């Protein structure tokens, strides 16, 4: 079974308008509402491949119920911790030529709720996959990723960590199955600016040497590079299409890689991840199965 954890899920409220004038009343041309959160996005896209997953995390209030209902409508089983106070956040994304975002803060998460989440994670068994994705709310301990992986370290669980800088570096000792920094985040981890493909590969190998099993580096329009568990380097270009949406493309790539790596074929996993990320980027919402496999033909 695949489990995903989203610590601070959200409703994404996307507003399209011709022009945004600060300090004035603006009117939208259209709006969309989506269930958001990196782990939930991974679960929704995995469902397109027929892969069952259970979405874990924290929800609160009427927005939390909407997130839970929305995930279930997408074919995702949920087992969220329900908080007594506050409301899950709403992220407002205003598209008027440029995109402006205003992300909500989310509810406070008490120690009792954290222990309840740990109890759910304790049920994971050998062979399960756990995806930890996204930032950590201020009300959670900054080492929550480490605590989770340490707690599960006595079991043969494949862990996928999609986070940045110290959040990622601090969990490498637990040998995550997959990490997915982009090229800029990879450079930030080592305090360098990576300018060439050779430099990116060199520092991706350093992350493998530090503990990561597979290192997937996304490079936006330049494609992606994978250094797999055998130290082999795989490269993949990008799919051709018109970018409509950047939200969830990275999460979709993770889901595609998980789906493609089930048989240990990492070259195929990289291609499927790339096609899945592209299918989201070229759509108004998360990737659909037919779109994914159509783009896969390009790679």
C-alpha positions as CSV (number, residue, x, y, z in Angstrom):
1,X,0.0,0.0,0.0
2,X,1.1,3.6,-0.7
3,X,0.6,6.2,2.0
4,X,1.0,9.9,1.5
5,X,1.3,12.5,4.2
6,X,0.2,16.1,3.7
7,X,0.8,18.2,6.9
8,X,-1.0,21.3,5.7
9,X,-3.5,20.5,2.9
10,X,-5.5,23.2,1.3
11,X,-8.3,24.2,-1.0
12,X,-6.8,26.0,-4.0
13,X,-9.1,28.8,-5.2
14,X,-7.9,29.9,-8.6
15,X,-9.2,33.1,-10.0
16,X,-8.7,34.4,-13.6
17,X,-9.0,38.1,-14.3
18,X,-8.0,40.4,-17.1
19,X,-6.3,42.8,-14.9
20,X,-5.4,43.0,-11.2
21,X,-5.4,46.5,-9.6
22,X,-4.2,46.6,-6.0
23,X,-6.5,48.7,-3.8
24,X,-9.5,48.4,-6.1
25,X,-12.4,46.1,-6.6
26,X,-11.5,43.5,-9.2
27,X,-13.8,41.1,-10.9
28,X,-13.0,37.6,-12.1
29,X,-13.6,36.0,-15.5
30,X,-13.7,32.5,-14.1
31,X,-12.8,30.5,-11.0
32,X,-11.8,26.9,-10.2
33,X,-11.6,25.2,-6.9
34,X,-9.3,22.2,-6.4
35,X,-8.3,20.0,-3.5
36,X,-4.6,20.8,-2.9
37,X,-1.6,19.6,-1.0
38,X,1.5,17.8,-2.3
39,X,0.8,14.4,-0.8
40,X,-2.8,14.5,-1.8
41,X,-1.8,15.5,-5.3
42,X,0.4,12.4,-5.4
43,X,-2.5,10.2,-4.3
44,X,-4.9,11.6,-6.8
45,X,-2.4,11.0,-9.7
46,X,-1.6,7.5,-8.5
47,X,-5.3,6.7,-8.7
48,X,-5.1,7.5,-12.5
49,X,-2.7,4.5,-12.7
50,X,-5.0,2.3,-10.7
51,X,-2.6,2.4,-7.7
52,X,-4.4,2.6,-4.4
53,X,-3.1,4.9,-1.7
54,X,-4.2,6.3,1.7
55,X,-3.9,10.0,2.3
56,X,-2.8,10.9,5.8
57,X,-2.4,14.4,7.4
58,X,-4.4,16.9,9.3
59,X,-7.7,18.6,8.4
60,X,-9.9,21.0,10.3
61,X,-13.2,22.8,10.0
62,X,-15.5,23.0,7.0
63,X,-12.6,23.4,4.6
64,X,-11.1,20.2,6.0
65,X,-14.3,18.4,5.2
66,X,-14.2,19.8,1.7
67,X,-10.6,18.6,1.2
68,X,-11.5,15.1,2.5
69,X,-14.6,14.8,0.4
70,X,-12.7,16.1,-2.7
71,X,-10.0,13.6,-2.3
72,X,-12.5,10.7,-2.0
73,X,-14.3,11.9,-5.2
74,X,-10.9,11.5,-6.9
75,X,-10.7,7.9,-5.8
76,X,-8.4,8.4,-2.9
77,X,-8.9,6.7,0.5
78,X,-8.3,9.1,3.4
79,X,-7.4,8.6,7.0
80,X,-6.8,12.2,8.2
81,X,-6.4,13.4,11.7
82,X,-9.3,15.7,12.4
83,X,-8.4,18.7,14.5
84,X,-10.9,20.2,16.9
85,X,-10.0,23.8,16.3
86,X,-9.4,26.0,13.3
87,X,-9.9,25.4,9.6
88,X,-7.7,23.9,6.9
89,X,-6.2,26.7,4.7
90,X,-7.4,28.2,1.5
91,X,-4.8,29.2,-1.1
92,X,-5.8,31.9,-3.5
93,X,-4.1,32.0,-6.9
94,X,-4.9,35.0,-9.0
95,X,-4.0,34.7,-12.7
96,X,-3.9,37.9,-14.6
97,X,-1.0,37.6,-17.0
98,X,1.3,36.9,-14.1
99,X,0.3,34.7,-11.3
100,X,-0.1,36.0,-7.7
101,X,-0.5,33.7,-4.8
102,X,-1.8,34.2,-1.3
103,X,-1.4,31.1,0.8
104,X,-3.3,30.5,4.0
105,X,-1.5,29.6,7.2
106,X,-3.6,26.6,8.3
107,X,-4.7,25.4,11.8
108,X,-2.5,24.9,14.8
109,X,-1.6,21.2,15.3
110,X,-1.4,20.2,19.0
111,X,0.9,17.4,20.3
112,X,-2.0,15.1,20.8
113,X,-2.8,15.2,17.0
114,X,0.8,14.5,16.2
115,X,0.7,11.4,18.3
116,X,-2.5,10.3,16.6
117,X,-0.7,10.6,13.2
118,X,2.2,8.6,14.6
119,X,-0.2,5.9,15.6
120,X,-1.5,5.7,12.0
121,X,2.0,5.5,10.7
122,X,2.8,2.7,13.1
123,X,0.4,0.5,11.1
124,X,2.6,0.6,8.0
125,X,4.1,-2.8,7.0
126,X,7.1,-4.1,5.2
127,X,6.8,-3.4,1.4
128,X,4.6,-0.3,1.9
129,X,5.5,3.1,0.3
130,X,5.4,6.3,2.3
131,X,5.5,9.7,0.6
132,X,6.4,12.8,2.7
133,X,5.9,15.9,0.6
134,X,5.9,19.6,1.1
135,X,6.7,22.2,3.8
136,X,6.0,21.9,7.5
137,X,3.6,24.3,9.3
138,X,5.1,26.4,12.0
139,X,3.1,24.6,14.6
140,X,4.9,21.3,13.9
141,X,8.4,20.4,15.1
142,X,11.0,21.2,12.4
143,X,12.4,17.7,12.6
144,X,9.0,15.9,12.1
145,X,10.3,14.2,8.9
146,X,13.3,12.8,10.8
147,X,11.1,11.6,13.6
148,X,8.8,9.8,11.2
149,X,11.6,8.1,9.3
150,X,13.4,7.2,12.6
151,X,10.2,5.6,13.9
152,X,9.8,3.5,10.7
153,X,13.5,2.6,10.3
154,X,13.1,-0.9,11.6
155,X,10.8,-1.8,8.7
156,X,11.4,-2.3,5.0
157,X,9.3,0.7,3.9
158,X,10.1,2.6,0.7
159,X,10.1,6.3,1.6
160,X,9.8,9.1,-0.9
161,X,10.7,12.6,0.4
162,X,9.9,15.7,-1.7
163,X,11.1,18.6,0.4
164,X,13.8,21.3,0.3
165,X,17.2,21.9,1.8
166,X,17.6,20.9,5.5
167,X,14.3,19.0,5.5
168,X,15.8,16.8,2.9
169,X,19.4,16.7,4.0
170,X,18.5,15.7,7.5
171,X,16.7,12.5,6.4
172,X,19.3,11.1,4.1
173,X,20.7,9.0,6.9
174,X,17.5,7.0,6.8
175,X,18.1,6.1,3.1
176,X,15.0,7.3,1.4
177,X,14.0,5.4,-1.7
178,X,13.5,8.6,-3.7
179,X,14.3,12.3,-3.3
180,X,13.3,14.9,-5.9
181,X,15.1,18.3,-5.6
182,X,15.1,20.6,-8.6
183,X,18.5,21.8,-9.9
184,X,18.3,25.1,-7.9
185,X,17.4,23.3,-4.7
186,X,20.2,20.9,-5.3
187,X,22.7,23.8,-5.5
188,X,21.2,25.4,-2.4
189,X,21.9,22.2,-0.4
190,X,25.6,22.5,-1.1
191,X,25.8,26.3,-1.2
192,X,26.8,26.4,-4.9
193,X,25.3,27.6,-8.2
194,X,25.0,24.7,-10.6
195,X,25.5,25.8,-14.2
196,X,26.2,22.6,-16.1
197,X,24.7,19.2,-16.5
198,X,27.9,17.6,-15.3
199,X,27.8,19.7,-12.1
200,X,24.2,18.6,-11.5
201,X,25.1,15.0,-11.9
202,X,28.1,15.3,-9.6
203,X,26.1,16.8,-6.8
204,X,23.2,14.3,-7.3
205,X,25.8,11.6,-6.8
206,X,26.9,13.2,-3.6
207,X,23.3,12.9,-2.3
208,X,23.4,9.2,-3.2
209,X,26.7,8.8,-1.3
210,X,25.1,10.5,1.7
211,X,22.2,8.0,1.8
212,X,19.5,8.6,-0.9
213,X,18.8,5.5,-3.0
214,X,17.5,7.3,-6.1
215,X,18.0,11.0,-6.8
216,X,15.7,12.6,-9.3
217,X,16.6,16.2,-10.3
218,X,14.0,18.1,-12.2
219,X,15.3,21.0,-14.4
220,X,12.2,22.6,-15.8
221,X,12.5,23.1,-19.5
222,X,15.9,21.2,-19.6
223,X,14.3,17.9,-18.6
224,X,15.3,15.7,-15.7
225,X,18.3,13.6,-14.5
226,X,18.1,10.5,-12.4
227,X,21.0,8.9,-10.6
228,X,19.5,5.5,-9.7
229,X,20.3,3.0,-6.9
230,X,23.0,1.4,-9.0
231,X,24.7,4.7,-9.6
232,X,23.6,4.8,-13.3
233,X,22.7,8.2,-14.8
234,X,19.5,8.5,-16.8
235,X,18.5,11.7,-18.7
236,X,15.2,12.6,-20.1
237,X,14.0,15.7,-22.1
238,X,10.7,17.4,-21.7
239,X,7.4,16.8,-23.5
240,X,6.1,19.3,-26.0
241,X,3.0,21.2,-25.1
242,X,1.6,24.5,-23.9
243,X,2.1,25.1,-20.2
244,X,-1.1,26.1,-18.5
245,X,-0.5,25.2,-14.9
246,X,2.6,24.8,-12.7
247,X,0.7,23.6,-9.6
248,X,1.1,19.9,-8.9
249,X,3.5,19.2,-11.8
250,X,6.3,18.1,-9.5
251,X,3.9,16.0,-7.4
252,X,2.7,14.4,-10.6
253,X,6.2,13.6,-11.5
254,X,6.7,11.8,-8.2
255,X,3.5,9.8,-8.7
256,X,4.6,8.8,-12.2
257,X,8.0,7.7,-11.0
258,X,6.5,5.6,-8.3
259,X,4.1,4.0,-10.8
260,X,6.9,3.4,-13.3
261,X,9.4,2.0,-10.8
262,X,7.3,-0.9,-9.6
263,X,9.4,-3.4,-11.7
264,X,12.7,-1.7,-11.0
265,X,13.0,-0.2,-14.5
266,X,14.3,3.2,-13.6
267,X,14.7,4.5,-17.2
268,X,11.0,3.8,-17.7
269,X,10.2,5.3,-14.3
270,X,11.9,8.6,-15.3
271,X,10.1,8.7,-18.6
272,X,6.7,8.0,-17.0
273,X,7.4,10.6,-14.3
274,X,8.3,13.2,-16.9
275,X,5.2,12.5,-19.0
276,X,3.0,12.7,-15.9
277,X,4.5,16.0,-14.8
278,X,4.0,17.3,-18.4
279,X,0.4,16.1,-18.5
280,X,-0.3,18.2,-15.4
281,X,1.6,21.2,-16.7
282,X,-0.3,21.2,-19.9
283,X,-3.8,20.9,-18.2
284,X,-5.9,23.0,-16.0
285,X,-5.9,20.3,-13.3
286,X,-3.9,17.2,-12.4
287,X,-2.8,14.7,-15.0
288,X,-5.2,12.2,-16.5
289,X,-4.2,8.7,-17.6
290,X,-4.9,9.1,-21.3
291,X,-2.9,12.4,-21.5
292,X,0.0,10.8,-19.7
293,X,0.4,7.9,-22.1
294,X,0.0,10.1,-25.1
295,X,2.9,12.3,-23.9
296,X,4.9,9.2,-23.1
297,X,5.1,8.5,-26.8
298,X,7.3,11.6,-27.2
299,X,10.0,10.3,-24.9
